[in-house]
Amino acid sequence: MAEQNPKRSRDISTARWLAGMAIATTFCTVYFFSPMYIIGSFLCLMFQYPTTNWSFVIASPLILSIFTKPMSMPKLIPYLSPMADYFDYEEAFELSDDEARKLVNSGKRFIVGAQPHGVLSFCGMSAWTQTPADISHVHTAAAGALLQTPILKNVMGIFGLVDASKKNLQKHFKKPGFSGCLVLYVGGIAELFKSSRKEERLYLKKRKGFVKLALREGVDIVPAYMFGNTSVLTVLKHGPLAALSRKLQVSLTYFWGKYYLPIPRDDKVLYVRGKPLGLPHIAEPTDEDVDKWHAKYCDEVTRLFNNYKERLPAYKHKQLFID
């Protein structure tokens, strides 16, 4: 199926490239050091180190974060756009923005099923900086643990995160327009630990709950592939921090990019959005119903990967495995 919008290409200045690297590295650095800062701040408060007053000064960002909610900040989009240039971001939409508007205006709601997860979805974040104002109302579902983690919830919350719990998503689908649609990273944190620069592995075989929810709520599913999410950063897949990350559903493990530091590689990223699957509304879907549409979803994800991987040097020789 042919894409409907032209390929993007960028000829950018060194200054803009460096600005993009600085922005991307800032997100990485916060994600990398936040757990250590949180633990260190609690210890400073507990032992009043180095003094009582200084312990509160050190912990003040943590205390402020605990008592504030994450806020979506679409007005930051222009200031974060150099990040898309750093990653030479491109997009290919089989469902154009105009087609999406027509469907949403007719009352349709969508789950944009995104994969792979990666440490940080720099492809998704780059896409956010290029999204038209009306479509930017589409929020991204995230694990409740992330939305409760101080510092991280405020920094990542600027991208419009919502709780991925079933109850919350059911309420979310009742909102009007694009506000009733959302992006869902299907594989979650479990998929993060399958990241590799040599092969592409998705945690998808057992992820059927989103299909069942979509059938029950009368919400369609649009498959999307975020090329580059698994190549810009490398993750430590084993050890106690990796096990803790899986349990808490938030990344606490070591990861690296350029020079073995939390500086993401400037590998090309490509956001591919497929066509809606055309799910029916089934109030009480059977296991057979769920399996049927889940299989169609997996087939479409595989097709998107195979059809577009040639555009990225890091993906040309990659194979896709669905675990």
N, C-alpha and C positions, 0 to 999 in steps of 0.2 A: 504494500500500500504506500503510495507516494506521499512524502511530506508536503505540507501546504505553505510553509514559510521558508524563505531563502536561508541558506547557510550564512552564518556570521563569520566575519574575519576581522582581526584587529591589528592595527599598526600603532603601537602605543609608545609613549616616551619612557625613558628609563625612570624618570621621577614617578610616573604613574604606576609603573611596574613595582617599584620599591614601596610606594604607598599601599598597593594591593597586598604585597608580602607582609608589610607591617600590620595591616588590619587582620589578615588571616592568622598571623603569628600571635596577635593579641588574644584571639579566641582560643587558640591552642594553649597559650600560656596560662590563661585563666582556668581552662579545663584541666590542665596538667597540675597546677599548683594549688587549686582550691582545696582539695582534700587535706593537703599538708597544712595549709593556712588555718583551716577550720580546727583541726586537731591541736595545732600549736596555740591558737588563740584560747581554746578551752583550758589548756594546760597553764598558760600565762594567768588566766583569771583564777584558776583553782589554787595556784601557788603564789599569786600576787607578784609575779616576776615581770620585770626587774624591780618594780615598785607597784603599789596599788594603783596609783594614778596612771602609770605607763601601761599597765596591763589592760586598763580600760581603753586607752588610746589605741593600742595594738588591736584590740578586739572590736573597736567601734564599727568598722565596716561589716563585721559579722553580725553584731547586735542590730544594726540598722537593717540588714538584709532579712534577719529573722522576722522582723515586724513589718515588712513591706511585701506586697504581692508583685509577682512578675507582671510587666506591662508591655503590650505590643507597641512598637514605635515605628510605624511606617514612614514617619518624617525623616528617619535616619537613612532611608534608602539611597538618596543621592550621595551621601557621604561614604557609604560602604561599597559603591559601585566599582572602585578600582580593584576590589577583590576579584570581580568577574574577569577583568582584564588580566590579572595575574595568572589565573587559571586558563586563559584563552577560552572562556566559556562560550559554548554554542548550545542551541536548542533545535529540536526537530519535532514539530507537532503534527501528528496525524489527525488530532482533534484541534482545530484552530481556536483561537480565542473567541472569534466571532461565532463559531458554531457552539462553543461552550456557553456563550451569553444567551443564544437563542434557546438552548435546552434548559438552562437555569431559569430564564424568564417564563418558560412554559410550565415551570413547577418541578423540574427534575432536580435531584440532589445527587452528589457524587462522593464516593471515597476514591481519592487518587492513591492507588496502592503503589508505594515507592519501594525500591530496592536497588542496590544493597544498602545496609545501614552505614557501615564504616564507623570510624571513631567519631568524626564530625562530618556531617553531610555538607561538605563545601560545594558540591554541585547544587544541592537544594538551597543553600544560603546565597550562592551566586544567582540562582534563578529568582530568588526573592528580590534581589536588587534590580532585576529587569522586568518585574511583573507590573502590568498596568494597574492603576489605582483601584479600579473596581474589583479586579480579581485578587488583589492583595488581601481582601477580606477572608479568603480561604485560610483557615488556621491549620496548624500541624498538631496532630495528636502525639503526646509524649507520656512516658511512664510517670505515674504519680510520684515516684521516688525522686525523679529529677525536679519536679515542680515543688518539692518540699526541701530540696537541698539548698541551703543558703549560698549566696554568691552565684552559683550556677543558674539557679532559677531566674535571677534578675538579668544576668548577661544573656542567656539563651532565650529568655522570655521575650526579648525585643522582637523575635520572629513570629510572635503570635501563637504560642503553645497552649494547648488545652489538654486536660486530663483524658487519658485514653481509656478510662474505665467505661464499661458497657452502659451504665446508668447515665453517665455524662454525655456519651456519644448519642444516646437516644434523644436526649434533650437538645443536643446540638443540631440534629437533623431537622428539627422543627423551626429553626430560624429561617428568615426569608433570604432569598437570593444566594449569592456566593457565601454568605455567612453560614449557611446551612450545609456547606460542603467542607471537606477537610482532606489533608494529606496524612496518610498512615504508613509508617515504615513497618512493613509486615513482619520482617524477621526479628526486629527488636535487638536488644543487647546480645542475645544468643548468636545472632548473625555477625555481630562485630568480631567475635572470636573465630570466625571463618575467613576473615579478610586475608588476602594474599595477593602479592604482585605477580604470582606465577599462574594462578588459576582463580576462577570465580565460583564461589560456593554460596548458595542461598539457603537460609533456614526457612523452608517453605512447605515441605510435605505435611507437617503436622499443624500448620497455621491455617486453620479452617474457620475459626471463630468469626473473623471479619466477614467471611462470605455468608455465614448463617445470619449474622446481624443485618447485613445488607438486604438479604432476601426478606427477612421479617419486617424491616422498616421501609421496604420499597425504594431503596437507594441503589443506584447503579455503581459499578466499579470501573474506573479507568486505570489500566495498568501503566506504570511509568518506570523507566530505567534511568538511574543516576550513575552514568559512567564516570569513573574517576574517583568515586568515594573510597574505594579500596586500594587505590594506588598512591594517593597523595600522602598518606600516613601508614606506618607499619605498627602493628600492635603486638605486645607481649601476650601470648595466648595461654601461658601456663603460670602456675605459682599461686600464692595466697591472695594476692590482689585481684587476679583474674577470677578466682573462685568467689571472692567477696563481691566483685562487680556483677557476676551472674545472679547472686543471691539478692542483691539490693536493686538490680535493674538500672544501674547507673555506672558509667565507665570510671573505674578507679585505678586501672592498670597502667603500666608504663607504655608509652607510645613515642614514636619518633618519625622525623622526616629528613630534611637536609642536615647533614653533618651529625646525625644521631641526636639532634635537638628537636624540641617541639616547634619546628619551622616546617610547614607543609611544603612538599615538593610542588613545583609549578607544572605538574602534569596537566594535560588538557582534560577538561571535564565537559560532558555532553548530557543534557537533559532531554530525554526522549519521552514524549507523551503519546500513548496509543489511543485507539478508539474505545468508546464505552462498550462493555461486554453485552449490554442489553439484558440485564437481570430482570426477571419478573418479580412481582410482589407476591410472596407466599407467606401468609401469616404464621403457619406452622410447617416449616420446611422439614422434609425427611432427611435422613442421612444420605440417601441417594441423590436428593436435590442438591445438597451441599457438595457432595463429591463431584457431581456433574459440573457445577459451575467453578469449583476449585480447580478441576482439571483444565477447564477452558482458560482460567486465569494463568495457570502454569504454562500452558501452551503459548499464550500471548506474550508472556514475559520472555520465554525462550525465543520466540520469533523476533521480538524487539532486540534482544541481545545479538542474535546472529545477523540480523539485517543491518545493524548500525555499528558493530564493533570495529569494522574496518576504518572508521573515521579517526580512531585514536591509536597512535603508535603503541601505547602500552597494552592495548587490548587485541591487536590484530591476531596474535597467536594464542589468546586465552580461550579456554573451553569453559562452558557453563555447567555446573553440577547443582542439582536441586536435592538437598538433603532433608 
